[in-house]
Amino acid sequence: MHPVLSQFSCARVDGGPRCAGDLSRKVAAIDAADSNSLVMETFYSRPDMVSLAVIEGDRPIGLINRDIFLSQMSKQFHRELYGKKTCIAFMDKEPLIVEADTSIEELTFRIVQVGEKALIDGFIVTRAGRFAGVGSGLQLLGTVAEMQAEKNRQTMQSIEYASVIQRAMLRASREALATMLPTAALVWEPRNVVGGDFYHFAAFPDGWFGATADCTGHGVPGAFMTLLASASLSQALDRIGPRDPAALLAAVNSNVKGLLGQVKVEGESPQSNDGLDAAFFWFDSGRQQLSFAGARIALHILRPDANRFESIPGERMGVGYVDSRADHVWKLHTIAVPHDSLLFISTDGLIDQIGGPRKIAFGKRRALDLILEHRAQSPSAICESLQRALANWQGTQTRRDDVTLFFARVKGSP
């Protein structure tokens, strides 16, 4: 029998195993010339030992699995036949052997290549080719699970902090909306912790500006796009002002395409194709007029004396994408909006949500009909009714996308 001289240990970043040496146990090995009887004595004296390494000198040459060995030796006459013979008769001649500084990632890859045997028997750890110990496949699985959990925890901490940043970015707009339209209702629900939708509201002496947008993706990629698109909108507002939503869409389109390099060049393929759908609108308080320009997002207006919504669809041209023309001019719609009219805008996370008995989309018509049913209520109450209906419709289905809802009842001179 040969004792292990020392247990090799790798440098650790956070106290957890980082290499094969960290999983190596101080166990004895048996010499290739030793008998099977000695192997039996070793296993009986060490009930926790799963496998026993076989070495020549200080070099490992095989691994004996406890269960297989004892099963073979329990057969009739096997002790008499094999007891005095060398232990190599029952050893695995091709065990997994790794150096102590092998990373956990590389070790996992090697075990996957070898297959189930390495998980059950374990693996031999060496240092400069010399036997250093035996590692457990099950312990490796536990280590990998712990490492993945730690990575997930760190990722979630980063995402949760990103959510703080994203919500801080939106706070000024929410505060502006509360000042200029105290009864308005605004819902922003990311599918994940952070989202690809954003909104922007700002008050001016002669009116107010609003925007809702749905950027490519959701989660972290979508959140990055909201930062870029929101910054582009802020720059355009500073340069152009809030009174021409169509010009603002064109400016954001040009800026996003430029920042992401999403300009068609013959013979070249852009590395990304990201952008946003958006609804930009300006309300002139003095004239009681709403100016609107939309890219794939519609504006819905319910006048006090109307029995149905007037919907102004967004144009099919998206903002910032490779196929979005750099010189595209969005149409500007200017509408007289009487006192007490209800405005409603949503991103497609609402209408595209799958659910209901037939597992179909919630749909625009269902949403507008529900709003009509509750039209006499406050924007907040209408919004809550729509949210409940959406939740009931979704049921056990997975949320498909981020959802942003905006309700406002226009106030002014009757």
C-alpha positions in Angstrom: 0.0 0.0 0.0 1.2 3.5 -0.8 0.0 6.6 1.1 -0.5 9.8 -0.7 2.3 12.2 0.1 0.2 15.4 0.0 -3.1 16.7 -1.3 -2.5 19.2 -4.1 -4.7 22.3 -3.8 -5.2 25.0 -6.5 -5.5 28.7 -5.9 -9.1 29.6 -5.3 -10.9 32.8 -6.3 -13.8 32.7 -3.8 -13.1 29.8 -1.6 -14.7 27.2 -3.9 -13.0 24.4 -5.9 -11.4 25.7 -9.1 -9.4 22.7 -10.3 -9.1 18.9 -10.1 -6.7 19.1 -7.2 -9.3 20.7 -5.0 -11.5 17.6 -5.4 -8.6 15.1 -4.7 -9.0 13.0 -1.5 -6.1 11.8 0.6 -6.5 8.1 0.0 -4.1 5.2 -0.2 -3.3 3.5 -3.4 -2.3 -0.1 -4.0 0.7 -1.3 -5.9 0.2 -3.2 -9.1 2.0 -6.2 -7.6 -0.3 -6.4 -4.5 -2.8 -9.1 -4.3 -6.6 -9.0 -4.5 -6.8 -10.1 -0.9 -5.1 -6.9 0.1 -7.6 -5.0 -2.1 -10.4 -6.7 -0.2 -8.9 -5.8 3.1 -8.6 -2.2 2.0 -12.2 -1.9 0.9 -13.5 -3.6 4.1 -11.4 -1.2 6.2 -12.6 1.8 4.3 -16.4 1.5 3.7 -16.5 5.0 2.3 -14.0 4.2 -0.5 -15.6 4.0 -3.9 -12.5 3.3 -5.9 -8.9 2.3 -5.3 -6.1 3.5 -7.5 -3.5 1.1 -8.7 0.0 2.4 -9.2 3.4 1.3 -10.5 6.1 3.2 -8.5 4.3 6.5 -8.2 2.5 6.4 -11.6 -1.2 5.5 -11.7 -2.1 2.7 -14.2 -5.7 1.8 -13.2 -8.7 2.1 -10.9 -10.6 -0.6 -9.1 -14.3 0.0 -8.6 -15.4 -1.2 -5.1 -18.8 -2.6 -6.1 -17.6 -4.4 -9.2 -14.6 -5.9 -7.4 -16.5 -7.2 -4.4 -19.2 -8.5 -6.6 -16.7 -10.6 -8.6 -14.9 -11.8 -5.5 -18.1 -12.9 -3.9 -18.7 -15.5 -6.6 -18.1 -19.1 -5.7 -14.4 -20.1 -5.5 -13.2 -16.6 -6.7 -11.4 -15.8 -3.5 -9.5 -19.1 -3.8 -8.8 -18.5 -7.4 -7.9 -14.8 -7.4 -7.1 -13.9 -3.8 -3.3 -14.3 -4.2 -3.2 -13.0 -7.7 -2.2 -9.4 -8.5 -4.9 -6.8 -8.4 -4.6 -5.8 -12.0 -7.0 -8.5 -13.0 -10.0 -6.5 -11.8 -8.8 -3.0 -12.5 -10.0 -0.6 -15.1 -7.0 -0.1 -17.3 -8.2 3.1 -18.8 -9.4 5.3 -16.0 -9.7 9.1 -16.3 -6.4 10.6 -15.2 -6.0 14.4 -14.9 -3.4 16.7 -13.6 -4.2 18.5 -10.4 -4.2 22.0 -12.1 -6.9 20.9 -14.6 -9.7 23.4 -14.3 -13.2 22.3 -13.2 -14.5 23.3 -16.6 -11.9 21.2 -18.4 -12.5 18.3 -16.0 -16.2 18.4 -16.6 -15.6 18.3 -20.4 -13.3 15.3 -19.9 -15.8 13.4 -17.8 -18.5 14.0 -20.4 -16.2 12.5 -23.0 -15.4 9.5 -20.9 -19.0 9.0 -19.9 -20.9 7.5 -17.0 -17.9 5.4 -15.8 -16.0 8.5 -14.6 -19.0 9.7 -12.7 -19.4 6.4 -10.9 -15.7 5.4 -10.4 -14.3 8.9 -10.0 -11.0 10.0 -11.5 -7.3 9.9 -10.6 -5.5 13.1 -9.9 -1.8 13.4 -10.6 0.9 16.0 -10.0 3.6 16.1 -12.6 2.4 12.6 -13.6 2.7 11.2 -10.0 -0.3 9.9 -8.1 -1.8 12.6 -5.9 -5.3 11.3 -5.0 -8.7 10.2 -6.3 -11.6 12.6 -7.1 -15.3 11.8 -6.9 -17.5 12.2 -9.9 -20.5 13.0 -7.6 -18.5 15.6 -5.8 -17.7 17.2 -9.2 -21.3 17.3 -10.1 -22.0 19.1 -6.8 -19.2 21.5 -7.4 -20.4 22.3 -10.9 -23.9 22.9 -9.5 -22.6 25.2 -6.9 -20.5 27.1 -9.4 -23.5 27.5 -11.7 -25.6 28.7 -8.8 -22.9 31.2 -7.9 -22.7 32.4 -11.5 -26.5 32.7 -11.6 -26.5 34.6 -8.3 -23.9 37.1 -9.6 -25.8 37.5 -12.8 -29.0 38.1 -11.0 -27.3 40.7 -8.8 -26.1 42.5 -11.9 -29.5 42.3 -13.5 -31.2 43.6 -10.4 -28.8 46.5 -10.2 -29.4 47.1 -13.9 -33.1 47.3 -13.0 -32.4 50.0 -10.5 -30.6 52.0 -13.2 -33.4 51.4 -15.7 -36.1 52.5 -13.3 -34.1 55.5 -12.3 -33.9 56.5 -16.0 -37.7 56.3 -16.2 -38.4 58.1 -12.9 -38.2 61.6 -14.2 -40.7 60.8 -16.9 -43.1 59.3 -14.4 -42.8 62.3 -12.2 -43.4 64.6 -15.2 -46.5 62.7 -16.1 -47.9 62.8 -12.5 -47.5 66.6 -12.6 -49.0 67.3 -16.0 -51.7 64.6 -16.0 -52.3 63.6 -12.4 -55.1 61.1 -13.3 -53.2 59.3 -16.1 -52.3 55.6 -15.7 -49.0 54.2 -16.7 -48.0 50.5 -16.4 -44.5 49.3 -17.2 -44.0 45.6 -16.7 -40.8 43.9 -18.0 -41.2 40.3 -18.8 -37.9 39.8 -16.9 -36.3 41.9 -14.2 -35.3 44.5 -16.8 -37.1 45.1 -20.1 -37.0 46.4 -23.6 -39.9 48.9 -23.3 -39.5 52.4 -22.2 -41.5 55.7 -22.0 -40.7 59.4 -22.0 -42.9 62.2 -20.8 -42.0 65.9 -20.5 -44.0 69.1 -19.7 -43.7 72.4 -21.5 -45.4 75.8 -21.1 -47.7 75.2 -24.0 -48.3 71.5 -23.7 -46.8 68.1 -23.1 -44.8 65.4 -24.9 -45.1 61.7 -24.6 -43.5 58.6 -26.0 -43.8 54.8 -25.6 -41.4 52.5 -27.3 -40.8 48.7 -27.6 -37.1 47.9 -28.4 -35.8 44.7 -29.9 -35.7 41.9 -27.4 -36.4 41.9 -23.7 -34.4 41.2 -20.6 -30.8 42.5 -20.7 -30.4 42.9 -24.5 -33.7 44.9 -24.6 -32.7 47.0 -21.6 -29.4 48.0 -23.4 -31.5 49.0 -26.4 -33.8 51.2 -24.2 -30.8 53.1 -22.9 -29.5 53.8 -26.4 -32.9 54.7 -27.9 -33.9 56.8 -24.9 -30.7 58.8 -25.1 -31.3 59.3 -28.9 -34.8 60.6 -28.1 -33.5 63.0 -25.4 -30.9 64.4 -27.9 -33.5 64.8 -30.6 -35.8 66.7 -28.1 -33.0 69.0 -27.2 -32.3 69.7 -30.8 -35.7 69.7 -32.5 -38.1 70.3 -29.7 -41.2 68.3 -28.8 -43.8 69.7 -31.3 -43.1 67.5 -34.3 -43.2 63.8 -33.4 -42.6 62.7 -37.0 -39.3 64.7 -37.1 -38.3 63.2 -33.8 -38.9 59.6 -35.1 -36.8 60.4 -38.1 -34.0 61.8 -35.9 -34.0 58.7 -33.6 -34.1 56.4 -36.6 -31.0 58.1 -38.0 -29.1 58.1 -34.7 -29.8 54.5 -33.9 -28.8 53.3 -37.3 -25.6 55.3 -37.0 -24.7 54.2 -33.5 -25.2 50.5 -34.4 -23.7 50.7 -37.9 -27.0 49.4 -39.3 -26.6 51.1 -42.7 -26.9 49.0 -45.8 -23.6 48.9 -47.7 -23.2 46.7 -50.8 -21.1 43.7 -50.1 -21.2 44.1 -46.3 -23.4 42.6 -43.7 -24.3 44.6 -40.6 -23.4 42.9 -37.3 -26.7 43.7 -35.8 -30.3 44.4 -36.8 -31.9 46.1 -33.8 -34.3 48.9 -33.4 -37.7 49.9 -31.9 -41.4 50.4 -32.4 -42.6 53.7 -31.1 -45.4 56.1 -30.6 -44.5 59.8 -30.2 -47.1 62.4 -29.4 -47.4 66.1 -28.6 -50.5 67.7 -27.0 -51.0 71.4 -27.6 -52.9 72.7 -24.6 -54.0 75.9 -26.1 -55.3 74.4 -29.4 -56.5 71.2 -27.8 -54.7 69.3 -30.5 -52.8 66.1 -30.5 -49.9 65.5 -32.9 -49.0 61.9 -33.4 -46.4 59.8 -35.3 -46.2 56.1 -34.9 -43.9 53.3 -36.0 -45.8 50.0 -35.6 -47.6 51.3 -32.5 -51.1 52.7 -32.7 -52.8 55.6 -30.9 -56.4 55.0 -29.8 -58.7 57.9 -29.0 -62.2 57.6 -27.4 -64.1 60.8 -27.7 -66.7 61.6 -25.0 -69.6 61.2 -27.5 -68.3 58.3 -29.5 -69.3 54.7 -29.2 -66.1 53.3 -30.5 -62.4 54.1 -30.6 -60.7 56.1 -33.3 -57.5 54.3 -34.0 -54.5 55.8 -35.8 -52.2 52.9 -36.7 -48.4 53.2 -36.6 -46.6 52.9 -40.0 -45.0 49.6 -40.8 -41.6 51.2 -41.0 -39.6 50.4 -37.8 -37.1 52.7 -36.3 -33.3 52.1 -36.6 -33.4 48.7 -38.2 -31.1 47.8 -41.2 -34.2 47.8 -43.5 -35.5 51.1 -42.1 -34.7 53.8 -44.7 -32.4 56.4 -43.4 -34.4 59.1 -45.1 -37.8 57.9 -44.2 -40.3 60.5 -43.2 -43.1 59.4 -40.9 -46.5 60.9 -41.4 -47.6 63.5 -38.8 -51.2 63.2 -37.7 -52.8 66.2 -36.0 -56.2 65.6 -34.4 -58.5 67.9 -32.4 -59.1 66.2 -29.1 -62.0 67.5 -27.1 -62.1 67.7 -23.3 -62.6 64.4 -21.5 -61.3 62.3 -24.5 -59.6 59.1 -23.4 -56.1 58.2 -24.9 -54.8 54.7 -24.9 -51.5 53.3 -26.2 -49.9 49.9 -25.5 -46.9 48.0 -26.7 -47.6 44.6 -28.4 -46.9 42.6 -25.2 -50.6 43.2 -24.4 -52.2 42.1 -27.7 -49.7 39.3 -28.4 -50.1 37.5 -25.1 -51.2 33.9 -25.6 -53.9 32.5 -23.3 -57.6 31.8 -23.0 -59.3 28.5 -23.6 -58.0 28.2 -27.2 -54.5 29.4 -26.4 -54.7 32.4 -28.8 -53.5 36.0 -28.6 -55.3 38.5 -26.3 -55.8 40.8 -29.4 -56.5 44.5 -29.9 -60.3 44.1 -30.2 -60.6 42.4 -26.9 -58.6 45.2 -25.2 -60.6 48.0 -26.8 -63.9 46.3 -26.0 -63.0 46.0 -22.4 -61.9 49.6 -22.2 -65.2 50.7 -23.8 -67.1 48.7 -21.1 -65.3 50.6 -18.4 -65.1 54.0 -20.1 -66.9 55.9 -17.3 -64.2 55.0 -14.8 -60.9 56.7 -14.1 -57.9 55.9 -16.2 -56.4 54.1 -13.2 -59.5 51.9 -12.7 -59.7 51.2 -16.5 -56.0 50.2 -16.5 -56.5 47.9 -13.5 -59.4 46.2 -15.2 -57.3 45.6 -18.3 -54.5 44.2 -16.3 -56.7 41.8 -14.5 -58.2 40.7 -17.8 -54.8 40.1 -19.2 -53.6 38.1 -16.1 -56.8 35.9 -16.3 -56.3 35.4 -20.0 -52.6 34.5 -19.6 -53.4 31.9 -16.9 -50.5 29.5 -16.7 -49.0 30.5 -20.0 -45.6 32.2 -20.0 -45.5 35.9 -20.4 -44.3 36.5 -23.9 -43.1 40.1 -23.9 -42.7 43.3 -21.9 -46.0 45.2 -21.4 -46.4 49.0 -21.3 -49.9 50.6 -21.0 -50.7 54.3 -21.1 -54.1 55.8 -20.3 -54.9 59.5 -20.1 -58.1 61.5 -20.0 -57.5 64.8 -21.8 -58.3 67.9 -19.8 -58.7 71.4 -21.2 -61.4 73.9 -22.0 -64.7 72.1 -22.4 
